Amino acid sequence: MRQLAESDNPRRYWHMGDEDGRAWLFESVEGDGEQWAVRQVEVSADRVARRYWWRHLQDESGFLTDQPLEIWELTEIPGETFEAVWEATG
């Protein structure tokens, strides 16, 4: 994961929400023809945000996904949007 995160490969940014008010944002990099999350923000229904990346892979509340993203289930978003949320959760 760290190799992808530190690579110069192009980044793409994604959003997904559910009917319970939870949301996930991802920064992904292509590897082996698939998009892999290298940074991830999870926002709970009560608006508590947690972030995951290679230096913080998991905690008691969640984890950085270890599977390729199923991008057909996601909405692509601007990188600036992801960065604003990422910085706000730091």
N, C-alpha and C positions, 0 to 999 in steps of 0.2 A: 504494500500500500504506500509506503513511504517513497518508493521509487517513482510511482505514478504521480504522487503529490508534488514531488520536487522536479518532475520532468518539465520540459518546455512544450509539451503537447498542448494543443488548444483546449480551453476549458468551455464547458457548457453548464447552464444553470437551469434548475428545475424546481417546480412546486407541485405539491399534492396536498389535498385536504380531505377530510372525511365528514360524514354527517353529524358526528359528535363535536365538531368544532376544533379538532386537532389538525395540525399542519406540519408538513415536512418540506424542507428546502434542501437541495443538494447542489454541490459543485461536482461535476464529473469530468473525467479524462478518459479518452478512448484507450483501451488495451485489449489486444486480441480480438478486435472487431466489435467490442462491446463497451458500453459506458459504465465506468466504475466510479462510485462516490468516493471522493477524497476528502470532502468536508460535508457535514450534515448538521442541520439545525432542526430540532424537534420542538414544536410548540404545543403544549397541552391545552385542553379545553379551558383551563383557568388562566391561560396566557403565560404560563411559566415556560421559559425557553431554555433548552439545553443544547450544547454543541459538542460535536464529536469529530475527531480527525486522527491522524496517525499518532499524535502525542497524547491523545485522550480517547482511546478506542471504546471504552465502556465505563459505566458506573452502575449503581443500583437501580437507576431509572431507565436506562437504554443503552444503545450501542451503535457504532458506525456499521451500516449494513455491509455484509461480507459477500454479497451476491451482486452480479451485474444488475444495473437498473433496468427495469422494464419501461422504457421511455414512452411507449404508447399509452401508458397509464398516467403520464406526467404532462404538465404544461411547462413549456420552456419560458423562462423569464430573463430579463436583462441581468447581467452580472452586477450592475450597480445595486439592484434590488437585493440580491443575495448578500452582497457586501454590507449593506446598511443593516440588515437583520443580524448578520454574523457579528459585526462590531457592537451592536446594541446588546448582544447577549454575553459579551466578554466581560 
